């Protein structure tokens, strides 16, 4: 008899560093999409030394000290999540072990502390970790769009964290003329045609938003928008779109300028 399939909840890996005041800053990047969180500490170099001192003072092994540290972090945050798990990565090849952990788990994304992302003279092991982890941390292709090139890295990460990355086939309707907007989206790759009353109005490409005017104005969609090729979007619910406007001022300014230009050209 075939066993019933069980849906596996994707987890967000959050890398912590107990040796630095900013070592828990990756937790600031958590958003509503991160319903399952896996806290990770790497027992190497400074982190291992700090936890080794703690382990000796408590007369416990190093792995137990790492887990206690993660449990204390989770308790102090009082996260309202579906579940929080812990991973203590211990060994002589932490970059490889973290990469294996990322592929073993169904990973939504990987969040790194600012101390590791931005430090100009990062330890070589951290550099290897970034090379392995960063490409899968978020829909980073948005950074290559006109929007991404004009937007600070912090705001791009917020867009990545708030929205949902979706792959669409050609002919997918993103907005329907006369309908209430179900949300908004930004094109990451691909293109879409805008038509009004059956007539071509514009062609949208990477970095262009769809549905933002209707959401801001509280009106029905004034045009049909349909993908013309394989397209990738970041989709937002109305509530998520409001968060983008509130938390990403550069994006909000970009949207205002683009929307005004689109209205003038209509």
C-alpha positions, 0 to 999 in steps of 0.5 A: 500500500502506498504511503500518503505523501507528506508536505515538507515545510521549507525552512529558513536557515539563520546563521548566528555568531555568538562572538560579535554584537551584530552576530544575531542581526540576521534575525532582523531579516525574518518575515512572515514567510519564514514560518519554519526557522532553523537557527545555525551556529558554526563551531569554528575559530572564534565562535568555537572558542567562545562556546568552548569556554562556556562549555567548560564552565558548565561542564558540558560538551561543545555541541551541547553548548552550541545548542543551549546558545541557540535555545537561549536566542530563540527564547529571548526572541519569543518568535511566533513561528510554526516551529524552530529547530537548531543545528550545531555545525561542528567539524574541520570543514564548516563550509562544506558541512553548511552546504550539505545542511542546506541541501539536506533540508528543504531550504526557503532561504539563508540569512547571514549576519551583517557582520559576515555579509559586510565585513571587508576582511572576512575570514577565508572560511566565511568567504567560502560560506558566502560563495556557497550560500549567498546564491540561494539566499534570495531571488537575487536576479532582481538586483540586475533589473533597473529597479535593483540597480537603483535600490539599496541592498537592504531594500532588495533584501526586504523585497525578497523577504516580503514577497513570493518568487513565482515562475509563470508560463507565457499567457499568464494573466497578471491583471484583468481590466475591470477586476479588483486587484488581488495584489501587486507584483514586480517582474524579475525576468521575462515580459508582459503585454499591457492592453486596454479594450483590446489595444496594445498599450505597453510592454513591461519588462524586468523591474516593472510593477503590475497592479500597484496603481490600482492598489494605491488608488483603491480602484479596479484594474484599468488594463489587462496584463499578460505574460508574453514569455516564461516570466519570473515575478515577486508577488505581493498581497495587498498587505505585503505591498503596503509593507514594501511602501512603508519599509522601502522608501527608495522603491516607493519613490521609484514606484511613484515616478514610474506610475506617473510616467505610465499615467502620462503615457496612457 
